[in-house]
Amino acid sequence: MNATTATVVAVLLVSPCVGSSLFAHHGAAAYDRTVTLTLKASVTEFIFRNPHIIISFDAPDERGQVIHWSAEGGSSSGLSRRGWTWKTLKVGDQVTVVGNPARGMEGQDKRVMALSRVILPNGQVVGQASLTVP
């Protein structure tokens, strides 16, 4: 076996290991995909950068108490291809946020969700925002 063949074989053997670790943190196991929440919310922060966009917002619970949330979406580069920009949301925007809550967040001061989509006040759905786009 010459050096070129050995290099190709080594790359082919190592690639699956490296590839799987690159996607490891992108799993959605922390989120309860059996529960979908739709929350009327006020945006408190919008971070449009990789590896994931983050929308922080306040939304009332069923008793009217304000709950602080953070929603993690897909990558900014991927979402920009679906119409998102750093100007899509502004602090104070009144939106509807749809997503799957993190497991075991009940009773905590700040809650986290995997973002599915955002609906603007005019009814426009802003692109597919999911962490795991089918």
N, C-alpha and C positions, 0 to 999 in steps of 0.2 A: 504494500500500500504506500503510495507516494504522499508527500506532504499536503498536496491539494485535496486529495481524497480524504485524508485523515482530518483535515480542517472541516470539510463538508460534513463528514460523519459526526464530528464533535458538535458542530452547530446544530445539526438535526436532533441530536440527543439532548442538548441543553435547552433548546428553544421551548419545548413544552413546559419545562420547569419555570423558566423566566416568564413566559407568557402568562401562565396561570397566576403568578405572584403579582404581575402588573394589574390584573383585574380583581385581585382579592379584596381590596377595600371598597370596591364598587358594588358589593353585594347588598341586597336589601333585607338581609336576615334580621336586622335590628328593628325593622318596621313591620307593623301588623297589616299585611296586605288583605286581610279579610274585613278590615274596617276602613271605610272611606269617610272622611270628614269634609264637610262643606261649611266654611266659616266666613261670615261677613267680618272684614278686618280693616284696620287702619295700618298702613305701612309705616314702620318706625326706622327701617334701614334696608337698603338694597345693595348687596355686594355682587358685582358682576365681574367675576374673575375665575380662573381655573384654580383648583380642579373642579369646583362646583359653585354655582351661584347660591347665595343665601338671601332669603327674604325674612327679615324680622318684622313681626307685626303683633298688634294687640287685637284680641277678639273676646267678646263676652261669652261666658259659659251659660249653661241653662238657667242659672240663678241671677244672671246679669253681672257677675263679677268679671272684671277684666283679667284675662289670662295672657301672659307674654309667650309668644311662640317664635320659633325659628324653623323655617322650611328650607330644606336642602334640595336643590334641583340638579339638573344635568350640568355639563361643562358649558362655560360661556361660549367657547368656539362652536360647539354643537348647537346651542340654542340660537346663536346668531344666524345660523343657516335656517332657522325656523321663525325668524322675524324679531327676535329679542335684541335689544341694545342696552347700553348702560343707562339710557334715558327712558326705558320702558316703564319703570316705576319710580315714583318720587316719595319722599317722606310726606306723610299726610294723605296720600292717595287712599280712597275708600274702594276696596276691591273685595272679590270673593276668592278665597284660597281653597283649593281642593287637594287633598292628599291623604296619605296613610300615616297615622301616628306611630311614634316609636313605642315599642313594648315597655310596659311598666312605668309609664310617665304620670299616672294618676297621682294627684296630690302634690305634685312638684310645682314650684313657683314659675318655672319656665319649661315649656314643653317643646318637643321637636317632632317634625313630620318630614316624610319624603314627599316632595312636591309633585303633584300630578299636572295641575294647570292653574292659571289665574284668569279670572273673568273681570274685565275692567268695568267701570260704572256704565259705559255705553253698551254693555253686553258682549263686546268683542272678547273672544277667547284668545289669549296670547299663547300661541304655539304649544306644542307638546313639551312640557318642562320636566318630565319624569327622569329619575335617576336610571331607570331601566326601560328604555324605549323598545317596544316590541319590534 
